[in-house]
């Protein structure tokens, strides 16, 4: 059937199947309850118990059986009186004083299945006042990002990508750190892994097996070439051309073998 529209369309509504099932009155008919509805009850009133609350708040039962509201991290969330946190020590070879990084967390929906620990604020303390300005600025910005909510893990990659134009430094254990800011990124990453926001990347069984095989192969090769590892002579002694023993050291200005007594000075 073709219907001619003579007026300008300023508003439209999509009729869904549930509208027809609710017994909507045809156009031009007076509004009223369908034949199957009880007297004095409209269709929208009957559908009201199935609809979600207008507030849009999610609720869940806690461990004690009481109904609790699900709380999401957002910037208007007030700081509790007590927060739990961890303090990490950063000691670099380019500074005489260590830095202490404290990250405090807030526990959301405690006691429910939606319980989650989220970072709330960060503080950095050090005796070195040379970096006081950027430390204060950085901690305020990072804390604001924490309280904003959402995905805060991007901070890790951003901080770890900062390089010092004067060059980085080596940590104990042989790990190179491009800057102090990058090490701060690693500290935040470690903390987020501890509270479960970042999954720690681990090698699978095949990769672990390959690494173990390569390590064993390297250690075996090192043992074969380092025949003087258990020698009784000082460390760093050179090989003697006369007795073929790593026992040549500098004595009184001459290279002298401590095994056979051969000396360059005669």
Secondary structure, 3 states (H helix, E strand, C coil): CCCCCCCCCCCCCCCCHHHHHCCCCCCCCCCCCCCCCCCCCCHHHHHHHHCCCCCCCCEEECCCCCEEECCCCCCCCCCCCCCEEEEEEECCCCCCCCEEEEEEEEEECCCCCCCEEEEEEEEEEECCHHHHHHHHHHHHHHHHHHHHCCCCCHHHHHHHCCCCCCCCEEECCCEEECCHHHHHHHHHHHHHHHHCCCCCCCCCHHHHHHHHHHHHHHHHHHHHHCCCCCCCCCCCCEECCCCCCEEEEEECCEEEECCCCCECCC
